[in-house]
Amino acid sequence: MPARFMPLADVAETLSISAAQAYALVRRRELKAIQVGGRGQWRVEVDELEAYIQRMYAETERLASEPADQAGSDGGDDAPAGTARTRRGAASPAADEA
């Protein structure tokens, strides 16, 4: 019989992310998990992981089907006219206007 639950390390490996990122998904309640045992080890039900993956596919499909100017996370520049982005994303006067 296949295991019903998997540790966060296995979740991280399955998603190709770090253990810290997997834990962050649980903390943000994006991925349902339970704590078990005396040391409070986190476990994720295999079906919950699959549901999370399906939600991410649906979200990606939704974002991919939006026009580029509406996607919001496409890295587009929403700075006011005459400004340029700095490394940290803050708007600053464009270099050619300085």
C-alpha positions in Angstrom: 0.0 0.0 0.0 1.5 3.4 -0.9 2.2 5.9 1.8 -0.6 8.4 2.5 1.7 11.1 3.9 5.1 12.4 2.9 7.6 14.6 4.8 8.3 18.1 3.7 11.7 17.0 2.4 10.0 14.7 -0.1 7.5 17.5 -1.0 10.5 19.8 -1.7 12.2 17.2 -3.8 8.9 16.5 -5.8 8.5 20.2 -6.5 12.2 20.8 -7.0 12.3 23.5 -4.3 14.1 23.9 -1.1 12.8 22.5 2.2 12.5 26.1 3.4 10.3 26.9 0.4 8.1 23.9 1.1 7.7 24.9 4.7 6.8 28.5 3.5 4.0 27.0 1.4 2.6 25.3 4.6 3.0 28.5 6.7 1.2 30.5 4.0 -1.5 27.9 4.0 -1.0 27.3 0.3 -0.3 23.6 1.0 -2.2 21.8 3.7 -0.1 19.8 6.1 -0.3 18.3 9.6 2.2 18.1 12.4 2.8 14.6 13.8 5.0 13.0 16.5 6.6 14.4 19.6 8.9 16.7 17.6 6.1 18.1 15.4 7.3 16.9 12.1 5.3 18.2 9.2 3.6 15.7 6.8 1.6 16.4 3.6 -1.0 14.1 2.3 -0.2 12.9 -1.2 -3.6 13.9 -2.4 -3.1 17.4 -1.0 0.2 17.7 -2.8 -1.5 16.6 -6.1 -4.3 19.1 -5.5 -1.7 21.9 -4.9 0.0 21.0 -8.2 -3.3 21.0 -10.1 -4.1 24.5 -8.6 -0.7 25.8 -9.7 -1.3 24.4 -13.2 -4.7 26.2 -13.3 -3.2 29.4 -12.0 -0.4 29.2 -14.6 -3.0 28.6 -17.4 -5.0 31.5 -16.2 -2.0 33.8 -16.2 -0.8 32.6 -19.6 -4.2 33.2 -21.2 -4.3 36.9 -20.0 -3.1 39.6 -22.3 0.4 40.6 -21.4 -0.7 44.1 -20.3 -3.1 42.6 -17.7 -1.0 39.6 -16.4 0.6 41.8 -13.6 3.4 39.4 -13.0 5.1 39.5 -16.3 7.7 41.9 -15.1 6.0 44.8 -16.9 6.9 48.3 -16.0 4.2 50.2 -14.3 6.4 53.2 -13.4 5.1 56.7 -14.3 6.2 58.1 -17.6 9.7 59.6 -17.6 10.9 57.2 -14.9 13.1 54.1 -15.0 13.3 51.1 -12.6 16.3 50.8 -10.3 17.7 47.4 -9.3 15.2 47.1 -6.4 12.3 48.1 -8.5 11.8 51.6 -7.2 11.0 54.3 -9.8 13.7 56.9 -10.4 14.1 59.7 -12.9 15.2 58.4 -16.3 18.9 58.7 -16.9 18.4 60.8 -20.1 16.4 63.4 -18.2 19.0 63.9 -15.4 
